[in-house]
Amino acid sequence: MNLIIQTKGFADFINITKLVEREVSKSQVKNGLVVLFIKNTTAGLLLLEDEEGHLIDLKKTFEKIAPSDNTYKHNEKWQDENGDAHIKSAFLKQNLIIPLQEGKLDLGNWQNIFLIDFDNKPREREIVIKIIPL
């Protein structure tokens, strides 16, 4: 099964926990592993606390790591002006594995699943979900 998520780009942080929980519920698998994989190189997945200040701080930190107004060799070659997005997303994960216990994601109290899109325009992102019964 796959999730298709419309993003705004430009460090768009989207909490997809509820969407993943819905897919897990549909599967009727009680115990196992949930594998998430995003098919992109300018976006990624992370487990984060969904707290506004934390998310603002993280966005600022990513911008310090790879400022969007820097000169990037990628931009020179492809003329798509998203070289910073490729660098920022290299610090994310393209996959997550989450335990499934009694039909529920076994996340910590403050853990949420986030899709983060750094591209310089809105995108449609595809996340593959595999639920492996154990």
Secondary structure, 3 states (H helix, E strand, C coil): CEEEEEECCCCEEEECHHHHHHHHHHHCCCCEEEEEEECCCCEEEEEECCCHHHHHHHHHHHHHHCCCCCCCHHHHHHCCCCHHHHHHHCCCECEEEEEEECCEECCCCCCEEEEEECCCCCEEEEEEEEEEEC
